[in-house]
Amino acid sequence: MSETPLIGDFSPAPDAGLSGARIGVVTFPGTLDDVDAARAVRLAGGTAVSLWHGEHDLQAVDAVILPGGFSYGDYLRAGAIARFAPVMEQVIDGARGSLPVLGICNGFQILTEAHLLPGSMVKNDHLHFICRDQRLRVENNSTAWTAEYAAGTEIVVPLKNQDGQYVADEKTLDELEGEGRVVFRYVDVNPNGSRRDIAGITNAAGNVVGLMPHPEHAVEAGFGPDSSAFGPVDVRGGTDGLGIFTSVLKKIVGAN
């Protein structure tokens, strides 16, 4: 699928050498950001493959993204029903192998419900929906999704959630910290009360990552945040999130 050029599009051309990497993007009932995630994959140079929640076939993709939204209306708990969707059987099996899986916002919630990542997501401590540009620090750059960043790099990406407070017991939190499995941490302000300012974590193997903010909304000049951690940008010019998608593409192409 080719991209329609946008008016005032100043984004650099994607690396054509990454187009062989096929990234599946799952759509559940209530998903909002599947199109944005697929566009982020294409802007990074990869091939986006649409995956439907009711199907079992992952279509031989090299990685999977569980995008943001309100799957199944967030009934019961955010992500609790989506975890049992037919497509998740293959996602879970693949994730327990070496398949890179990224859960963004609602996708992060689904990963915790599927026990692919520890802990849980609950209501923001202020009990309000929040939407803002958020500064994060990349704590772990050895995962499939963060290798393009140096450890300690800060990025600015949008955040939008109402069930974004990451919680876990102290033992689990200590293990995540001790094993270097905190991938992203909130900087300057903790927007939702997440324990230890945690914005994203990984499994022990580093192939499964969940994060609450939305990197797919910070990949395109003119349509991203108004700021960047890498220096001044024009209005809506922040593209700090693009490295998350190029990271996995380069890993996949390098492994082939």
C-alpha positions as CSV (number, residue, x, y, z in Angstrom):
1,M,0.0,0.0,0.0
2,S,1.5,3.3,-1.0
3,E,1.3,6.4,1.1
4,T,-0.7,9.5,0.0
5,P,1.6,12.5,0.2
6,L,0.4,15.1,2.7
7,I,0.4,18.8,2.2
8,G,3.5,20.2,3.8
9,D,5.0,16.8,4.2
10,F,8.7,17.3,5.3
11,S,9.3,13.8,6.6
12,P,12.4,12.1,5.2
13,A,12.0,9.3,2.7
14,P,11.9,5.9,4.5
15,D,14.7,3.4,4.1
16,A,13.6,1.1,1.2
17,G,15.9,-1.6,2.5
18,L,13.5,-2.1,5.4
19,S,10.4,-2.9,3.3
20,G,10.9,-6.6,3.6
21,A,9.9,-6.5,7.3
22,R,6.2,-7.2,7.8
23,I,4.6,-5.8,10.9
24,G,1.1,-6.9,11.8
25,V,-1.2,-4.4,13.4
26,V,-4.2,-5.9,15.2
27,T,-7.6,-4.3,15.1
28,F,-10.1,-5.1,17.9
29,P,-13.6,-3.7,18.2
30,G,-13.0,-0.3,19.7
31,T,-9.4,0.1,18.5
32,L,-8.6,3.7,17.6
33,D,-5.0,3.9,16.6
34,D,-4.5,0.9,14.2
35,V,-4.3,3.2,11.2
36,D,-1.8,5.5,12.9
37,A,0.3,2.5,13.9
38,A,0.3,1.1,10.4
39,R,1.3,4.5,9.0
40,A,4.1,4.7,11.5
41,V,5.4,1.3,10.3
42,R,5.3,2.5,6.6
43,L,6.9,5.8,7.4
44,A,9.7,3.9,9.1
45,G,10.1,1.9,5.9
46,G,8.4,-1.4,6.8
47,T,5.3,-3.2,5.4
48,A,2.2,-2.9,7.6
49,V,-0.2,-5.9,7.6
50,S,-3.7,-5.6,9.0
51,L,-4.7,-8.4,11.4
52,W,-8.3,-8.9,12.5
53,H,-9.1,-9.8,16.1
54,G,-11.4,-12.7,15.1
55,E,-8.8,-14.5,12.9
56,H,-6.1,-17.0,13.9
57,D,-3.7,-16.3,11.1
58,L,-0.9,-13.9,11.7
59,Q,-0.1,-13.9,8.0
60,A,3.6,-14.7,8.5
61,V,4.4,-11.3,10.0
62,D,7.8,-10.6,11.6
63,A,6.4,-8.6,14.5
64,V,3.0,-7.5,15.9
65,I,1.7,-4.2,17.3
66,L,-1.3,-4.1,19.6
67,P,-2.4,-0.5,19.2
68,G,-4.3,1.9,21.4
69,G,-8.0,2.4,21.8
70,F,-10.8,1.0,24.0
71,S,-11.0,-2.7,22.9
72,Y,-14.4,-4.1,23.5
73,G,-15.3,-0.8,25.2
74,D,-13.0,-1.5,28.1
75,Y,-15.7,-3.6,29.7
76,L,-14.7,-5.5,32.8
77,R,-11.2,-4.0,32.7
78,A,-9.2,-2.4,30.0
79,G,-7.9,-5.2,27.8
80,A,-9.5,-8.0,29.7
81,I,-11.8,-9.2,26.9
82,A,-9.3,-8.5,24.0
83,R,-6.9,-10.9,25.7
84,F,-9.2,-13.8,24.7
85,A,-9.7,-12.7,21.1
86,P,-8.8,-15.5,18.7
87,V,-5.8,-13.7,17.2
88,M,-4.3,-13.4,20.7
89,E,-3.7,-17.2,20.8
90,Q,-1.1,-16.8,18.1
91,V,0.3,-13.6,19.4
92,I,0.8,-15.1,22.9
93,D,2.5,-18.2,21.4
94,G,4.7,-16.1,19.2
95,A,5.6,-13.7,22.1
96,R,6.7,-16.6,24.2
97,G,9.0,-17.5,21.4
98,S,10.9,-14.7,19.8
99,L,8.2,-12.7,18.0
100,P,8.6,-9.0,18.7
101,V,5.4,-7.6,20.1
102,L,4.6,-4.0,21.0
103,G,1.6,-3.0,23.1
104,I,0.7,0.7,23.0
105,C,-1.7,2.1,25.6
106,N,-4.6,-0.3,25.3
107,G,-2.1,-2.8,23.8
108,F,0.0,-2.5,27.0
109,Q,-3.2,-3.2,29.0
110,I,-3.8,-6.3,26.9
111,L,-0.3,-7.6,27.4
112,T,-0.7,-7.4,31.1
113,E,-4.0,-9.1,31.0
114,A,-2.4,-11.9,28.8
115,H,0.4,-12.2,31.4
116,L,3.0,-11.5,28.8
117,L,4.0,-8.6,31.0
118,P,3.7,-8.3,34.8
119,G,1.6,-5.9,36.8
120,S,-1.6,-4.2,35.8
121,M,-3.1,-0.9,34.5
122,V,-5.7,0.9,36.6
123,K,-7.5,4.2,36.6
124,N,-5.3,7.3,36.7
125,D,-4.8,8.5,40.2
126,H,-6.7,11.7,39.5
127,L,-9.5,9.7,37.9
128,H,-9.6,11.9,34.7
129,F,-8.7,11.2,31.1
130,I,-5.4,12.9,30.2
131,C,-4.1,14.0,26.9
132,R,-0.7,15.8,26.7
133,D,2.7,15.7,25.1
134,Q,4.9,13.7,27.6
135,R,8.7,13.5,28.0
136,L,10.0,10.0,28.6
137,R,13.5,8.6,29.3
138,V,14.6,5.4,27.5
139,E,16.0,3.3,30.3
140,N,16.6,0.1,28.3
141,N,17.8,0.2,24.7
142,S,18.5,-3.5,24.4
143,T,14.9,-4.5,23.5
144,A,13.7,-5.2,20.0
145,W,11.8,-1.9,20.0
146,T,14.4,0.5,21.4
147,A,17.8,-0.3,19.9
148,E,17.8,2.9,17.8
149,Y,18.0,5.0,21.0
150,A,21.0,5.4,23.3
151,A,20.3,4.4,26.9
152,G,19.2,7.5,28.8
153,T,17.9,9.3,25.7
154,E,14.8,11.4,26.3
155,I,11.9,11.6,23.8
156,V,8.6,13.5,23.6
157,V,5.5,11.6,22.5
158,P,1.8,12.1,23.1
159,L,0.0,10.5,26.0
160,K,-3.7,9.9,26.2
161,N,-5.4,7.6,28.6
162,Q,-7.7,7.1,31.6
163,D,-6.5,3.7,32.7
164,G,-2.8,4.5,32.5
165,Q,-1.6,4.0,36.1
166,Y,0.9,1.1,36.1
167,V,0.7,-0.9,39.4
168,A,2.5,-3.9,40.7
169,D,3.6,-5.3,44.0
170,E,6.9,-4.2,45.5
171,K,8.6,-7.6,44.7
172,T,7.7,-7.3,41.0
173,L,8.8,-3.7,40.9
174,D,12.1,-4.6,42.4
175,E,12.6,-7.4,39.9
176,L,11.8,-5.1,37.0
177,E,14.3,-2.5,38.3
178,G,16.9,-5.1,39.1
179,E,16.7,-6.9,35.8
180,G,16.7,-3.6,33.8
181,R,13.2,-4.3,32.5
182,V,11.9,-0.8,32.9
183,V,12.1,0.5,29.3
184,F,10.5,3.9,29.6
185,R,10.1,6.2,32.5
186,Y,8.1,9.5,32.9
187,V,10.3,12.6,33.2
188,D,9.4,15.9,34.8
189,V,5.9,14.8,35.8
190,N,4.2,11.5,36.6
191,P,0.9,12.0,34.7
192,N,-1.1,9.2,36.1
193,G,0.4,7.9,39.4
194,S,2.3,5.0,37.9
195,R,4.5,3.2,40.4
196,R,8.1,4.4,40.2
197,D,7.3,6.7,37.2
198,I,7.1,3.6,35.0
199,A,5.8,4.3,31.5
200,G,6.8,1.1,29.8
201,I,8.4,-2.3,30.5
202,T,9.6,-5.4,28.8
203,N,9.7,-9.2,29.3
204,A,12.9,-10.9,30.3
205,A,13.7,-11.7,26.6
206,G,13.3,-8.2,25.4
207,N,11.0,-9.0,22.5
208,V,7.7,-7.9,24.2
209,V,7.4,-4.2,25.2
210,G,4.4,-2.3,26.5
211,L,4.2,1.4,27.0
212,M,1.4,3.8,27.8
213,P,2.3,6.8,25.7
214,H,1.8,6.8,21.9
215,P,5.0,6.9,19.8
216,E,2.9,6.4,16.6
217,H,1.7,10.0,17.0
218,A,5.2,11.3,16.9
219,V,6.6,10.0,13.6
220,E,5.7,12.6,11.0
221,A,6.8,16.3,10.8
222,G,3.8,18.6,10.8
223,F,1.6,16.0,12.7
224,G,3.6,15.3,15.9
225,P,4.2,17.1,19.2
226,D,5.2,20.7,19.3
227,S,8.4,19.8,21.1
228,S,11.2,17.3,20.8
229,A,13.8,16.2,23.3
230,F,16.4,16.4,20.5
231,G,16.2,20.2,20.1
232,P,13.8,22.8,18.8
233,V,11.2,21.9,16.1
234,D,8.6,23.7,14.2
235,V,4.9,23.5,15.3
236,R,3.8,19.9,15.3
237,G,7.3,18.9,14.2
238,G,8.3,16.3,16.8
239,T,9.2,12.9,15.5
240,D,10.8,11.4,18.5
241,G,8.7,8.2,18.4
242,L,9.9,7.0,15.0
243,G,12.9,5.2,16.4
244,I,10.7,2.7,18.1
245,F,9.5,1.5,14.7
246,T,12.9,1.7,12.9
247,S,14.4,-0.3,15.8
248,V,12.3,-3.4,15.2
249,L,12.5,-3.1,11.4
250,K,16.3,-3.0,11.5
251,K,16.4,-5.9,13.9
252,I,14.2,-8.0,11.6
253,V,16.1,-7.1,8.4
254,G,19.4,-7.7,10.2
255,A,18.2,-11.1,11.3
256,N,17.2,-12.2,7.9
